Amino acid sequence: MSLAHPNFAAPGWGWLKARLWGLEHAFERARAAGKAEDDTRIRIFFVAAMFAASFVTLGVGATRMALFSSAGQGNGMTAPVGAARADLTDRNGAMLAADLLHYGLYVDPREIWDADEIRAALRLAMPGLSPARLERALRGERRSFLMGGLTPEVRNRIHQLGLPGVTFEPEQRRVYPLGSTAAHLIGFADTGGEGLSGAELALNDEIRRGAAQRGATALSIDLRVQAALEDELYKTAVAHQAKDAVGIITNVHTGEILGIASYPTFDPNAAGKATPEQLINHAAASVYEMGSTFKVFTVAMGLDSGTATLASTFDARQPVKIGGQTIHDYHPENKIMSVADIFVHSSNIGTTKLALQAGAPTVQKYFKAFGLTRATPVELSESARPIVPRRWNENDVASTSFGHAISVSPLAVAAGMGAILNGGTYVPLTIKPMKPGARPEGTRAVSEETSRALLDLMRVNVVRGTGGKANAPGLRVGGKTGSANKIIGGRYSNNILVSSFAAVFPADGPLEADRYFVLILMDEPKGTAETYGFATGGWTAAPPAGRVIDRVAPFLGVARRPDLVAATPADAVVPIESEH
């Protein structure tokens, strides 16, 4: 027996070398003494000891892995490897999306001796299984994939049948436990673990890194706010048979999107079954001519540029003719009007004259400052570019002043309104939560004085103007209605509208106080008996805005207090609104 292997000369092996030599000398002494049975017993003992040491080593290793390894932990979640994605939650930690352990079903016809039994058993256990795919698998010559996405419960139920040739493999699957709730904001991911839309795409790298760190990625929305917004928006869209609809709630100081909804919606768990229209995030990816909600921007421009003051007057007794178009008021006051009157009575004539007096360069400058001439800066890749005038001639200046000849996304409206309502600073929107009390730096759009003036005007418009149906008792709501005639066949239609309401609450208090913006938009709504056949913003968009504000105020910490000025009763609002 030779021990001349060079490895035993290495440092650290000396003790083993000495003991093996000792055993070898024991064998030699046994042979020399003529005791062959002792020699055999020593060798058997040596081999048994070596086997025992090996089993002890394996046992210790297995015990250590079982007790101290993190494998298998996670309450059914898949391990963060490969295509794994971190959980998505709302700002309060409520679950929005997660990777859960599922199974793929495979069939190997080479191990099946009774195909009829397998066929009958699988059809009974899995009613949704494609008969054609099952037949191809049973008639094939090799193991093939049959169906994926099986929950552990379904997998166990099939496994207990003991079907030969039927096996399973674990797989990761992205699950959205709330179904269609916040679907367009959350988006969805493919089976390879790559985000395809919404936050899943926008924050793809962060979500993938979060899986490796076993963390979660939080979004800015508050699920309670989101649920109230969706409920009111969808009910209103159905009642008015709208083509599509949008709802947005933001914090005007931080730009955080607290709720965002697009109608029609879809279930991201079955995104492949959704129609193209359902998959569109109309809040971000669609652009609209907004109508008179744009008068907030025009009046802010006029006041901030020094073109006019609230007391400045403009003659609104006659329509304005520019080129080939005639601009008139749909509910004319037929009088000389102050800027405040122009806003509250939503005069197209007065707004046009204010914009023309300011001039095209000034209008362009302020619309750019409000973020209306570019895609809204937000994490969502769906953010659409606006359609803006090419020349900005007098026709363009006049039309854009009351929300025609310029098409923007609802997100652009929310960001631009925030710049006017938060003290005058443009702050980009975000789908990521910020720390309490955060005030991100932005770019100056208008002065604090202009911001205060518009807050007051919007409040007056709800108290005494066309926004009365949005009033929520004790919450000091301000707002502006909008009803834009849609272009159908190259011409503006007289009865097909985009109706909207832009709201702020509370409209009073210090400029630095917490404040929130709400936008409700209805695309091609139909009038109902309750609205006397009218489909304008004051009748279709203002009421759900008021109900949303009434429901979400407690979640946002906005306390009710008695109104200092009584609002016009909702049923007393003039039906024919001058909000075009």
C-alpha positions in Angstrom: 0.0 0.0 0.0 1.7 3.2 -1.2 1.2 6.7 0.2 3.6 8.4 -2.1 0.8 10.6 -3.8 2.3 14.1 -4.0 -0.9 15.8 -2.6 0.0 14.3 0.8 3.1 16.3 0.9 1.1 19.6 0.9 0.9 21.5 4.2 -2.0 20.6 6.3 -2.1 16.9 5.3 0.6 15.8 7.7 -1.8 14.5 10.4 -3.7 12.4 7.8 -0.4 11.1 6.4 0.8 10.0 9.9 -2.4 8.1 10.7 -2.5 6.3 7.4 1.2 5.3 7.9 0.2 4.1 11.3 -2.5 1.9 9.9 -0.2 0.5 7.3 2.4 -0.4 10.0 -0.4 -2.1 11.9 -1.2 -4.2 8.9 2.5 -5.1 8.5 2.8 -6.1 12.2 -0.3 -8.3 11.9 1.1 -10.1 8.9 4.5 -10.5 10.6 2.9 -12.0 13.7 1.1 -14.5 11.5 -2.3 -13.2 12.6 -4.1 -12.8 9.2 -7.5 -12.5 10.9 -6.3 -9.4 12.8 -5.0 -7.9 9.5 -8.5 -8.5 7.9 -10.4 -7.0 10.9 -8.2 -3.9 10.9 -8.8 -3.3 7.2 -12.6 -3.8 7.6 -12.6 -1.4 10.6 -10.7 1.1 8.5 -13.1 1.0 5.6 -16.2 1.2 7.9 -14.7 4.2 9.7 -14.2 6.0 6.3 -17.8 5.4 5.3 -19.1 6.5 8.7 -17.1 9.8 8.4 -18.5 10.4 4.9 -22.1 9.9 6.1 -21.6 12.2 9.1 -20.2 14.9 6.8 -23.1 14.6 4.4 -25.6 14.7 7.3 -24.1 17.8 8.9 -24.2 19.6 5.5 -27.8 18.6 4.9 -28.9 19.7 8.3 -27.1 23.0 7.9 -28.8 23.6 4.6 -32.3 22.8 6.0 -31.9 24.9 9.0 -30.0 28.0 7.8 -30.6 28.2 4.0 -33.0 30.9 2.7 -34.1 28.7 -0.1 -37.8 28.1 -0.2 -38.7 31.0 2.0 -41.1 33.7 0.9 -44.6 32.3 1.6 -45.1 31.0 -1.9 -43.2 33.7 -3.7 -40.7 32.7 -6.2 -37.0 33.2 -5.4 -35.6 36.4 -6.8 -33.6 34.9 -9.7 -33.8 35.1 -13.5 -36.9 37.0 -14.5 -38.1 37.8 -10.9 -39.7 41.2 -10.2 -40.2 42.9 -6.9 -43.6 43.5 -5.5 -45.5 46.7 -6.4 -47.4 48.5 -3.7 -49.3 51.7 -3.2 -47.9 54.5 -1.1 -49.3 52.8 2.1 -47.9 49.3 1.3 -51.1 47.8 -0.1 -50.2 45.0 -2.6 -50.7 45.9 -6.3 -48.5 43.3 -8.1 -46.3 40.3 -7.0 -44.5 37.3 -8.4 -46.2 34.1 -7.2 -45.2 30.4 -7.7 -47.1 28.7 -10.4 -46.5 25.5 -12.4 -46.3 24.5 -16.1 -48.0 21.2 -17.1 -46.1 18.8 -19.3 -47.1 15.5 -21.0 -44.7 12.7 -22.1 -46.7 10.2 -24.4 -43.8 7.7 -24.1 -44.8 7.1 -20.5 -48.5 6.8 -21.1 -50.1 3.4 -21.7 -53.8 4.5 -21.7 -54.3 7.8 -23.6 -58.0 7.7 -23.1 -57.7 7.7 -19.4 -55.3 10.7 -19.4 -57.5 12.6 -21.9 -60.6 12.2 -19.8 -58.9 12.9 -16.5 -57.2 16.1 -17.7 -60.4 17.4 -19.4 -62.3 16.9 -16.2 -59.6 18.5 -14.0 -58.9 21.4 -16.4 -62.1 22.6 -18.3 -60.1 25.4 -19.9 -57.6 23.2 -21.4 -57.4 23.3 -25.3 -58.6 20.0 -26.7 -56.5 20.5 -29.8 -53.3 21.1 -27.8 -54.0 18.0 -25.6 -54.4 15.8 -28.7 -51.2 17.1 -30.2 -49.4 16.3 -26.9 -50.8 12.8 -26.6 -50.0 12.0 -30.3 -46.5 13.4 -30.1 -43.3 11.6 -29.8 -41.6 13.6 -27.0 -42.4 15.5 -23.8 -44.3 18.7 -24.6 -45.6 21.7 -22.7 -49.4 21.6 -22.3 -50.4 24.6 -20.1 -48.8 27.1 -17.8 -49.9 29.3 -15.0 -51.3 26.6 -12.7 -51.7 27.6 -9.1 -50.3 25.3 -6.4 -53.8 24.2 -5.6 -54.5 23.1 -9.2 -51.2 21.4 -9.5 -51.8 19.4 -6.3 -55.2 18.4 -7.5 -53.9 17.0 -10.8 -50.8 15.5 -9.1 -53.1 13.5 -6.7 -54.6 11.8 -9.7 -51.4 9.9 -10.2 -51.4 10.2 -14.0 -48.4 8.5 -15.7 -46.5 10.8 -18.1 -48.0 14.0 -16.5 -45.4 16.1 -14.8 -45.0 19.7 -13.6 -42.2 22.3 -13.6 -42.2 25.4 -11.4 -42.5 28.8 -13.1 -42.8 32.4 -12.0 -45.9 34.4 -12.9 -46.7 38.0 -12.3 -50.0 38.4 -10.5 -52.2 41.5 -10.0 -54.4 40.6 -7.1 -56.8 43.6 -7.5 -57.6 42.9 -11.1 -58.4 46.0 -13.1 -57.8 48.4 -10.3 -55.2 51.0 -11.3 -54.5 48.7 -14.3 -53.2 51.5 -16.6 -50.9 52.9 -14.0 -49.5 49.5 -12.9 -49.3 48.1 -16.4 -48.1 44.5 -16.9 -45.0 42.4 -17.6 -44.4 39.5 -20.0 -43.6 36.0 -19.1 -39.9 36.7 -19.3 -40.1 39.2 -16.5 -39.8 42.4 -18.6 -42.3 45.3 -18.1 -44.4 46.1 -21.1 -46.5 49.1 -20.0 -47.3 51.4 -17.1 -45.1 51.4 -14.0 -44.0 47.8 -14.9 -42.2 49.3 -17.9 -41.4 52.7 -16.5 -39.7 51.3 -13.4 -38.5 48.1 -14.9 -34.9 48.2 -13.8 -35.8 49.3 -10.3 -38.3 46.5 -10.0 -35.8 44.0 -11.2 -33.2 45.2 -8.7 -35.8 45.2 -5.9 -36.4 41.5 -6.5 -32.7 40.7 -5.9 -32.8 42.7 -2.7 -36.1 41.2 -1.7 -37.7 44.6 -1.5 -40.8 46.2 -2.8 -41.3 49.2 -5.2 -43.9 51.7 -4.0 -46.1 53.8 -6.3 -47.5 57.2 -5.5 -51.1 56.3 -5.6 -53.3 55.8 -2.6 -55.4 52.8 -3.1 -58.4 54.3 -1.3 -58.2 57.4 -3.4 -57.8 55.3 -6.5 -60.9 53.2 -5.7 -63.1 56.2 -5.2 -61.9 57.8 -8.4 -62.5 54.7 -10.5 -65.9 54.1 -9.0 -67.2 57.6 -9.8 -65.5 57.8 -13.2 -66.7 54.4 -14.4 -70.3 54.9 -13.2 -70.5 58.3 -14.9 -68.9 57.0 -18.2 -71.5 54.2 -18.4 -74.4 56.5 -17.5 -73.4 59.0 -20.3 -72.3 56.3 -22.7 -68.9 58.0 -23.1 -66.5 56.7 -25.7 -63.7 57.0 -23.1 -63.0 58.8 -19.9 -60.2 60.0 -17.7 -59.8 60.8 -14.0 -56.7 62.2 -12.3 -55.9 63.3 -8.8 -52.5 65.0 -7.9 -50.8 66.7 -5.1 -50.0 70.2 -6.7 -47.0 70.8 -4.5 -45.2 67.5 -5.1 -46.5 66.4 -8.5 -47.4 63.0 -7.0 -50.2 61.2 -8.8 -52.5 60.0 -6.1 -55.1 58.4 -8.4 -55.3 57.9 -12.2 -58.0 56.1 -14.1 -58.7 55.5 -17.8 -62.0 54.1 -19.2 -62.5 51.5 -20.6 -60.1 49.4 -18.5 -58.7 45.9 -18.5 -57.4 43.1 -16.3 -53.6 42.9 -16.4 -53.9 39.2 -15.4 -55.4 38.6 -18.8 -53.9 41.5 -20.8 -53.8 39.4 -23.9 -57.6 39.2 -24.0 -58.1 43.0 -23.8 -59.0 45.0 -26.9 -56.6 47.7 -28.2 -59.0 50.4 -26.9 -59.0 48.9 -23.4 -55.2 48.9 -23.3 -54.9 52.6 -24.0 -54.1 54.8 -21.0 -56.1 57.8 -22.1 -54.8 59.9 -19.3 -51.3 59.8 -20.7 -51.4 58.5 -24.3 -54.4 60.4 -25.7 -54.6 64.1 -26.5 -57.7 66.2 -26.5 -58.8 69.7 -27.3 -59.9 70.7 -23.8 -62.2 73.6 -24.3 -62.8 76.2 -21.6 -60.6 74.6 -18.9 -57.8 76.2 -21.0 -59.1 79.6 -19.9 -57.3 79.0 -16.6 -54.1 79.1 -18.5 -55.1 82.1 -20.6 -56.3 84.2 -17.7 -53.2 83.3 -15.7 -51.0 84.4 -18.7 -52.9 87.7 -19.0 -52.6 88.5 -15.3 -49.0 87.4 -14.9 -47.7 89.1 -18.0 -49.2 92.4 -17.0 -51.5 92.4 -20.1 -54.5 92.9 -17.8 -55.7 92.9 -14.2 -58.8 91.4 -12.7 -60.5 94.7 -13.1 -59.5 95.2 -16.8 -62.5 95.2 -19.2 -63.1 93.8 -22.6 -66.1 94.4 -24.9 -67.9 91.1 -25.3 -71.1 92.6 -26.9 -70.1 91.5 -30.5 -68.6 88.3 -31.9 -65.0 88.4 -33.0 -64.2 87.7 -36.6 -60.7 86.6 -37.5 -60.0 85.3 -40.9 -62.6 82.8 -41.8 -63.8 82.1 -38.3 -66.3 83.9 -36.0 -65.9 83.5 -32.3 -69.0 84.0 -30.2 -70.3 83.1 -26.7 -72.7 80.3 -26.3 -74.5 82.1 -23.5 -73.7 85.7 -24.3 -73.8 88.4 -21.6 -73.8 91.1 -24.3 -71.8 93.6 -22.2 -68.4 94.9 -21.4 -66.8 92.4 -19.0 -64.0 92.4 -16.5 -61.4 89.7 -16.5 -63.1 88.1 -13.5 -66.5 88.2 -15.3 -64.9 86.7 -18.4 -63.6 83.8 -16.3 -66.8 83.1 -14.3 -69.1 83.4 -17.3 -66.6 81.6 -19.5 -66.7 84.2 -22.3 -64.9 83.0 -25.5 -65.0 86.6 -26.9 -63.4 88.1 -23.8 -60.8 85.4 -23.6 -59.9 85.8 -27.2 -59.4 89.6 -26.8 -57.3 89.0 -23.8 -55.0 86.6 -25.7 -54.8 88.8 -28.8 -53.9 91.8 -26.6 -51.1 89.8 -25.0 -49.8 88.6 -28.4 -48.5 85.3 -29.8 -45.0 85.4 -28.3 -46.4 86.0 -24.8 -49.0 83.2 -25.2 -46.4 80.8 -26.5 -44.0 81.7 -23.6 -46.6 81.0 -21.0 -48.0 77.8 -22.6 -44.4 76.5 -22.7 -44.0 77.4 -19.0 -47.2 75.5 -18.2 -45.7 72.4 -20.0 -48.4 72.4 -22.7 -46.1 72.4 -25.7 -44.2 69.2 -24.9 -44.8 65.6 -23.7 -45.5 65.7 -20.0 -42.3 64.8 -18.0 -43.4 61.8 -16.0 -41.9 58.3 -15.7 -44.7 56.7 -17.9 -43.4 56.1 -21.4 -47.0 56.5 -22.6 -46.8 60.2 -22.1 -48.0 61.7 -25.5 -46.7 64.7 -27.3 -49.2 67.5 -27.8 -50.5 68.8 -31.1 -49.8 72.5 -31.2 -50.2 75.2 -33.9 -47.4 75.5 -36.5 -47.6 79.2 -37.1 -49.3 80.8 -34.1 -51.1 83.4 -36.1 -54.1 85.4 -34.9 -56.4 82.5 -35.6 -54.3 80.1 -33.5 -53.9 82.6 -30.7 -57.6 83.2 -30.5 -58.5 79.5 -30.7 -56.0 78.2 -28.2 -57.1 80.8 -25.7 -60.3 78.8 -25.1 -58.9 75.3 -25.7 -59.3 74.7 -29.4 -56.5 74.3 -32.1 -54.3 72.7 -29.4 -54.6 69.1 -28.2 -52.8 68.0 -25.0 -52.9 64.9 -22.7 -54.9 65.0 -19.5 -51.6 64.6 -17.6 -50.3 67.8 -19.3 -53.4 69.6 -18.0 -52.8 68.3 -14.5 -49.2 69.3 -14.5 -49.9 72.8 -15.9 -52.8 73.4 -13.5 -50.5 72.4 -10.6 -48.0 75.1 -11.7 -50.8 77.7 -11.3 -52.4 76.4 -8.2 -49.3 75.6 -6.0 -48.0 79.1 -5.8 -46.6 79.4 -9.3 -44.0 76.6 -9.7 -44.1 74.0 -12.5 -43.3 70.6 -10.8 -43.1 67.5 -13.0 -45.6 64.7 -12.2 -44.4 61.5 -10.7 -45.7 58.0 -10.0 -43.2 57.5 -7.2 -44.1 58.6 -3.6 -42.2 61.3 -1.8 -41.4 61.7 1.9 -44.0 63.6 4.0 -43.5 67.3 3.7 -41.4 67.1 0.6 -41.4 70.1 -1.7 -39.4 69.4 -4.8 -37.8 72.3 -6.7 -39.5 73.3 -9.9 -39.4 76.2 -12.4 -41.2 79.4 -11.9 -44.3 79.7 -14.2 -46.3 82.5 -12.6 -46.1 84.7 -9.6 -47.6 83.9 -6.2 -50.0 86.8 -6.8 -51.3 85.2 -10.0 -51.6 81.8 -8.3 -53.7 83.4 -5.5 -55.9 85.2 -8.0 -56.7 82.0 -10.0 -57.4 80.0 -6.8 -60.0 82.7 -5.9 -61.5 82.8 -9.4 -61.9 79.1 -9.5 -63.6 79.1 -6.1 -66.0 81.9 -7.3 -66.7 79.8 -10.4 -67.9 76.9 -8.2 -69.8 79.2 -5.9 -71.5 81.4 -8.5 -70.6 80.1 -12.0 -70.8 77.0 -14.2 -69.0 74.8 -11.7 -71.7 74.6 -9.1 -72.4 70.9 -9.5 -68.8 70.2 -8.3 -69.3 71.8 -4.9 -68.6 69.5 -1.9 -69.9 71.0 1.3 -67.1 72.3 3.6 -64.2 71.4 1.3 -63.9 74.8 -0.5 -63.8 73.4 -4.0 -62.7 75.6 -6.9 -62.9 74.7 -10.6 -63.4 75.4 -14.3 -65.7 73.6 -16.7 -64.8 72.8 -20.3 -66.7 71.6 -23.3 -64.8 71.3 -26.6 -66.5 70.6 -29.9 -64.8 67.6 -31.5 -63.5 67.6 -35.0 -65.5 65.0 -37.0 -64.7 64.6 -40.7 -62.4 67.6 -40.7 -65.0 70.0 -39.2 -66.1 70.9 -35.7 -69.3 69.1 -34.7 -72.0 71.0 -32.9 -73.1 68.2 -30.6 -70.1 65.8 -30.1 -68.0 67.1 -27.2 -65.1 66.5 -25.0 -66.5 67.6 -21.6 -64.3 68.1 -18.6 -64.0 69.7 -15.2 -60.7 70.8 -13.6 -61.0 71.2 -9.8 -58.8 72.2 -6.9 -59.4 71.8 -3.2 -59.2 73.4 -0.8 -59.0 76.6 -2.9 -58.5 78.8 0.2 -55.8 79.0 2.8 -52.1 79.8 2.5 -50.4 79.0 -0.9 -48.1 76.5 0.9 -50.9 74.6 2.4 -51.7 71.1 1.2 -53.8 71.3 -2.0 -55.0 68.8 -4.5 -56.1 68.9 -8.2 -58.8 66.7 -9.7 -59.5 66.3 -13.4 -62.6 64.5 -14.8 -62.9 64.1 -18.6 -65.7 62.5 -20.6 -65.1 61.9 -24.3 -68.3 62.1 -26.4 -70.7 61.8 -23.5 -74.5 61.6 -24.2 -77.1 63.7 -22.4 -79.6 62.0 -20.1 -82.9 62.8 -18.6 -81.2 63.9 -15.4 -79.0 66.4 -17.3 -82.0 67.6 -19.5 -80.2 66.2 -22.5 -77.1 68.3 -22.0 -73.6 66.7 -22.2 -71.4 69.7 -21.3 -68.8 69.6 -18.7 -70.9 71.3 -16.0 -73.5 68.5 -16.3 -71.3 65.4 -17.0 -67.9 66.0 -15.5 -68.5 68.5 -12.6 -70.8 66.2 -10.6 -68.4 63.2 -10.4 -65.6 65.6 -9.6 -67.5 66.8 -6.6 -68.4 63.3 -5.5 -64.8 62.2 -5.8 -63.6 65.1 -3.7 -66.2 64.4 -1.1 -65.0 60.8 -0.8 -61.3 61.3 -0.9 -60.9 64.4 1.3 -60.7 62.3 4.6 -58.0 60.1 3.2 -56.0 63.2 2.2 -56.4 64.9 5.6 -58.5 67.8 4.3 -60.9 68.9 7.0 -64.3 70.2 6.4 -65.3 73.6 7.8 -68.3 75.9 7.2 -68.2 77.7 3.9 -67.8 81.5 4.2 -69.8 82.0 1.0 -72.9 80.0 0.1 -72.6 78.2 -3.2 -75.2 78.3 -5.9 -77.5 75.3 -5.5 -76.6 72.6 -8.0 -80.1 72.5 -9.5 -80.0 76.3 -10.1 -77.1 76.2 -12.5 -77.9 77.7 -15.8 -78.5 74.7 -18.2 -77.0 76.4 -21.3 -73.4 76.9 -20.2 -71.0 79.3 -21.9 -68.1 77.0 -21.4 -67.1 76.2 -25.0 
